[in-house]
């Protein structure tokens, strides 16, 4: 609970009782490597907070596993499109290792917003961070070289390099494993 309170303290204007209500509403779950928290073609009903471990979001295209995002300790994740729209999602959320995760249902989150409006501000900031990360990923794949994408990942989120497989990193950076291996060999 301490870790989620620390994370919520980064959002100014969230009342103490709202932070506690949110933290107490999280259901703690243990997942093992390869466990799916969310499955494609299902409506995503939970927002997740990684307490310990790591998760990744991915989908399949032409029988190929495409990594969309990573969530490490202290970060939130969900199938954002599905969670917000209440429509079936296109991605899976998988544990990359044994992980401890807090989850809160969409319905419970809405209840908390009614009782504690200051939580909506924190949620908006979480959504803004998600949008920025998504836009950066899009820009990186369109305008940066493969080498620059890898260097940027090393600079901004180095823990991913130690947690994810080479294939997952290559997929996330929109390059082949061979290209990633060449880049890593020259750095």
N, C-alpha and C positions, 0 to 999 in steps of 0.2 A: 504494500500500500504506500510505503514511503516513496518509492520510485514514481508512482503516478502523481502523488502530491507534489513532488519536485518538478515534474513536467508541467503540471497545471500552474505552478507558481510563476512560470515564464509568461503567463498570460495575465497582463495587468487588468484590474477591474473585476476579476472573478472572486466573488465572496467566498470566505472561508467555509461556510456551511455548504455552499454549492460544490466546492472541491471535495469536501468530505462525502457528500451525497453521491457524487459521481464515482469516487473511489470505492465506496461501499456497494455500489450497484454493479461493479465489475465482477463477473464470474471468473474465477481462476481455473484455468485448464492446463494440463500437461499434455504435450504432443511429442511424438517421436519423429525422427527424420523420415520424410516421405508421407507423413499423415497430411490429409487434405482438410483444411478448415472450411473452405468453400469450394464448390464444384461448379464448373461451367454449366450453362443452361439452367441454373437454379437461381432463385431470387436470394440475394445476399441479405441476411437478416442481422448481421453483427458488425460492429466496429471493433477492431482489435488493437490492443496495446501490448507491445512486446516487452515483457519484463526481463526475460533472459532468453538468449538464443537468437534465431534469425528465421525469417519467412521470405518467400518470394511469390510473386504473382506471375502466372504464365498462361499461355493458351496454345492451341495447336493450329498450325496452318500447313496444309499439304503434308500431314503426318509428321510435322517438324515442331519441336518444343520451342516456343518463343518466349523468352523472359521479358516481362514488362517492367517489373520493379522489385526492389528489395526493401524489407523492413528489418531493422536491427534493433537492439536493445534501446528502449526509451522512445521508440517511434510508433506512430499509429499507422494502421493499414486497413483496407477493406477493398471490396470490388466496388469502387466509388459509383460507377454508372448504375449498377444494380441496387446498391444501398440507397441511393437518392431517388431513383426513378421507380423503384419497386418492381422492376422488370427483370427477367432472367439475364444473368451476366454472361460474359464471354470468357471469363478467366477463372483459373483455379488459384487458390492460395495454399501453399504447401510449406511445411516445416522443413528447413534445410538441415536442421540438427535437432536434438532433443531441446525443447523450448518450453518456457513457462509464459503463458499468455493470459491477459485479462480480456474478457469480451463483454460487450454491452449490446443488448438488442436495440433495434431501430425503435420499437415501441417504447421501451424504457427510456431511451434517450429523449424522445419527444416528451414523455412525462416529466423528465428532469428539466427540460426547457421551460415547461409551463410553471413549474415550482421555483425554478432558479434561472430567470432570464439571462443572468450574467454568463451562464454556460454557453449560451448561443454565440457570444462573442468569441470564446475559445474555439468553438466548433468552426466558426467562420474562418478563423486564422488557420486552423488545421486544413480546411478546404483550400485556402489560399496557398499554403505550402504545397499541397498536392498539385494544384494547378500549375504553380511555378515549376515544380519538378517535371511535370508532364511536358510543359512547353520547352524547358531546357533540353529534355531528352529529344524532342522533335527537332529542335534547332541543331543540336549536336549531330544527329544522324543526317541532316540535310546539308549542313554547311561546314562541318569540321572533318578533317581527315581522320582516318582510323587511328593513327598515332595520337593525334590531339584528343580524341575521345577517350582513349585509354589513359593518357596523362591527366586529363581532367578528372577522371574517376579516381585515379591514385591520389590526386590532390584534395578532392572534395569528400570522398567516401572511401578511404583506404581500407577500412575494416571489411568491405565487401570482397576485396581481393583475397582476404584470408578465409572468408566464410563460404564463398560460392565456388563452384567448379569452373574450370576453364571454359567448358561449353556454355554454362549459364552466363558467364561474363561476356563471352563472344556474342551470344545471342542478344543480350541486353545492349551491347554496343553496336549491334547490327553489322557484324563482321564474321568471317569464317574463323574456325579454330586455328587454321593454318596462319591466317593473317595475324591473329592475336599472338600466336607463338613467335612469329617473326619479330613483331614489335617488342615483345617481352625480352627476346634474345638480344636486341640492340640497346636496351635501356640498362 
